[in-house]
Amino acid sequence: MSASRVGLDPEFAAKLALFEKKLLANGIKVILTDGYRSIEQQDALYAKGRTKPGKIVTNARGGFSWHNFGNAADYAFVVNGKVTWDGPWATFGKIARQCGLEWGGTFKSIIDRPHVQWTRGKTLAQMRQAAANKK
């Protein structure tokens, strides 16, 4: 279940390492479940609950998620050796903010407690433009 850190922005990955260390210091063990996603992977997730079976898990189409730029990660808790999404979310969010990360538990459009991101002070439109300029 553990996701790879491949494709993550190196500075973001360093922030995640600090985040995980601080969580552990507070007795909270987590596992990275999702990091970088391609546009195609994001579109497949977006289709869930819309044109594909399942429940809606994202409001972001490909190119409209920080995952697509290597600046977002999703986590689950590890309790007694088992992966769970039941855990101390408020503490998770507090520590995320201490590490300079935005926490999905405070999002307005869809509450996404497992999600943290680092925007570098940019908008998604700026990130899409920068990606387009690299092509």
QUILINJO-V262230 format. One record per helix or strand of 2 or more residues. SS is the DSSP state (2 for helix, 1 for strand). FROM is the first residue (numbers start at 0). TO is the last residue. Records with the same first field share a line. If there is no record, write none. Layout:
SS = FROM-TO  FROM-TO
//
This chain:
2 = 9-24  38-46  65-68  88-97  103-105  123-133
1 = 29-33  71-78  81-83  101-102  114-116
//
